[in-house]
Amino acid sequence: MIDFFAASSPDNSQLIRCVLIMPRFSLILIFSLSVFLISSTSKANEKNHVTLNDEGRIFLVCLSKSSATNEKLSNCYRNEIKRQDARLNQNYQHFLATRREDARQRYVEAQRQWVKYRDTNCNAQIANAANEDAELIAGDRCYLKMTINRADELAPSAPLTGSWYGESEKNGTLNVTLVQHGDDVTGTYCYMNGTEQIDCPDHNPHILHGCVSGNITMLSFPSSSGEPDRRKARVTLKGANLSWQLVEDRDGNLMPTPVSFDTLVPLP
């Protein structure tokens, strides 16, 4: 098995490390693959995308009825590989479309590197199989499992899309609405004291703007008098909740501003 990251270029190693999360695979029994597929369904549901839908269950039924014939088993795998490959392509195209234009070529290259890694890894498993029948199933099984994992990795995910609300004895209440597009986040906020609106710029849906880095987003927003990018807040995603911490205020807190909210809970 090749060391993928050692083979990647220094300039792209960090990018590929983030984009390609590739576990090491070993030969498994058909039963183990079934468990993997069912487990993938549970994890996928948590991400609002389903790996094993009705067609996937048909694949498991196909396996159970074909266990005595390698040719039939291979047909089951090939049909499921086609379906998962189509899902991978759809997720990849969506993922690419939501990246910044100046970064897309690097993601394209990262995907090419993943294809090479998949082929090398699966060919190695075929070479280690005990006989021709085992080679056939080992290759199909490897391609299917890697394709499912890769499709899951590239599945649309926008955890910083939604509305959150929190209260603070010192800072009143804060309502934040964000929309995530790839690495970019925009949104609005409303800072209140009781029923009094202290700082609620509702005329611009992109008044907050920033980029995602892991589970943290640095959001820039204007001063309360409208001067652009005078304030910055660190927004951290903690499970389903957010925390808000003001990290820069060029006006020196002369104007009312939301400072610190440890827990903003998602609104339905």
N, C-alpha and C positions, 0 to 999 in steps of 0.2 A: 504494500500500500504506500502511495507516495505521501510525502509531507507537503500538503498543498500550500501552506503559508510560506514555507521555505522557498517554494517555486515561484511565488508571486513577486512582483516587482516592489521595491521599497516604497515607491510613490503611491501605489494602490493597496498596499498590505492592510492599512487600517480600514480603508473603505471596504475591501473584500471581507475582512474579518467581521465587519458589522453586517454586511449584506448576506454573506454566506455563512450560515451556522450549520456546520456539517458534522454530525456525529459519526463515529466509527461503527461499522456494521459487522456483524458476524452471521454465520449461517444459522437459521432458526427453523423450527418445524412449522408445518402449515398451521397447527393449532396456535402457535405463538404469534404468527402473522395475524390470525383472526383476533387475538387479544389486542394486538397493536392497533388494528383498524378500529375496534370498538373503543379503545382508549383514545384514539385520535378524535373520534366523534365527540366524546365528552369534552376534551380540551377545545375542540373547534367550536362547540356550542358556546363556550365561555367567551370566545372571540367573535361571536355572531356570524360565523361562517361554518358550514357543515361539510366535513370531509366525507362521511359515510351516510349518504342519503338513501332513498329507496333503491337506486341503482347499485349503490355500494353493498347493500344487504343482498341484492340479487347475486353479487359476486361471491359472497360467503355461502349462499345456497348452492351456487355452481360448484364451489370447492367441495362441499360436503357430498355432492352427488358424483363427483369425478375422481375421488381419491384413489380409485383402483387403476386409472388409466392416465399415464403421464401426458399423452397427447391431449386428452380432454382437460386436464389440469392446466396445461399450457394455454389452451384456448381461453380458459377462464381468466388467466392472468393477462393475456394479450388484450382482451376486451376491456378489462379494467384499466390497464395501462393507457389505452387510447383515451378513455374517459378522463383519467387523472391528468394526462398530458394536455388535454384540451383545457382543463381547469387551471393547470399551471400556466399555460400560454395566456389565458384570459387575465389571471392575476398579475402576471408579469407585465402585460401591456398596460394594465391599469396603474400598476406601481410606477412604470416608466413615465406615464403621462402626468403623474403627480409630482415628479422630481423637477428641480430647477433645470432649465435648458442647458446651462453650462456644465451640469454634472451628469447629464444623461449618458454621454458616451462612456464614462467610467463605469456606470451601472451596466451598460451593454457589454463591456469587456468583462465585468465581473460575472455576468451570466454565462458568457462563453467559457470562462475558466471553470465555472461550476459544471457545465456540460462535459468538459474534459475530465474533471475529477470524477464525475459519475461514471463515465465510460471506463476509466482506468480502474476504479474501485470494483465495478461489477464484472469487468473482464478478469480481475484477479480472483474473484469469488468463483467464476466459471472454471478457471484454471485449477482451482483447489478442490473442485468437486470430484467425487469418487469414480463416477462413470458418466457416460453420455446422457443417460436419463436424468441424473442428478445435475449435470451441467445445464440442461434445458430449464429445469425448475429454479436452480440457483440464480441464473441470469435474470429470469422473469421476476423472481421475488425481489432481487436487489433493485432492479429498475423501478418496480412498483413502489417499494418502500421509500426510495430516495425521491421519487417524483411526488409522492404524497407529502413528504416533509418539506420539500422545496415549495410546493404550492401553498402549504400552510404558512411558511415564512413570508411569502409575498402577498398573502391575502390582505385585502383592504383593511386598514386599521386606522382609526382616528380617535384615540382615547381622549384627546383634548377638544372634542366637539360636544357641546352641551351647555347647561346652565348650572351654576352653583351659588349657594347662599350661606352666609355665616354671620354670627353676631360676636361682638366684643364689648365688654363693659366700658372700656376706655375709648373705643373707636366706632361705636355705633354698629351699623349693619352694612354688609357689602354683598351686592349681587353681581356676578360675573357671567357673561355669556361669551363662549369662544367657539370658533370654527377652525378646524385643522385641515389644511390642504398640503399633503406631503409633509415637508419639514417646516412649513410656514403656518403661523397661527395669527388670526385676527379676531377682534371681538369688541365688546362694549362692557361698561360697568356702571353701577349706580351705588354711590356711597351716601348713606342716610343716617340721620339721628332721629329716631322715632319716626314720625311721619314727615319730617323735614328733609327735603332733598338738599344735600350739601354739595355734592359733586356728581352730577348725572348727565354727562354729555350724550344725549340721545340722537343727535343729528347725524352722526357718522358711525356706521356699523363696523368700521375698521379703525376706531379710535385707539384700540390696543393693537399692537403688532409686534411680532418677534419670531424667533426660530426655536424649534425643539432640539434639545440635546439630551438624549436619554429620557428621564422623567422630569426634566427641568426646562422651563421656558423663561427667557428674559424678555419681558414685555415693556416696550417703550410707549409712553403716552404723553399728551400735552399737559402744560400747566392748566390750572383751573381758569386762567384767563385766555387760553387758546394757543399759547406759544408751543410749537411742535417739539416733541421729544425732550421735554424738560424733566420728565420723571421716568424712572425705571422701577419695575417690580419683578421679583423672582417668584414665579409660580411653580410649585412643585406638585406633581401628581403622586398621591399616596393612596394606592388602591383606587377606589372610586372617588375619593375626596381630593380637594386641593388645599394647599396652604398659600398664602399671599404675604410677601414681605417686601416692603419698600426698601430699595437699596440705593436709590439716587433721587435727590430732589434739588435741582439747581436753584430753586427759590427759597431754600432753607426752611421749609415748613411754614413760610409766611402765609400761605393759603391753606385752607382745609384740604387734607389729603388722606386717603386710606393707607394706614401704616402697616399694621400687622394683624393678620387673621390666620390663626393656626389651623383652623378646620373650616373649610367651605364644603358643605355637603351637596350632592347632586340634587337638582330639582326634577320632579317627574316630567 
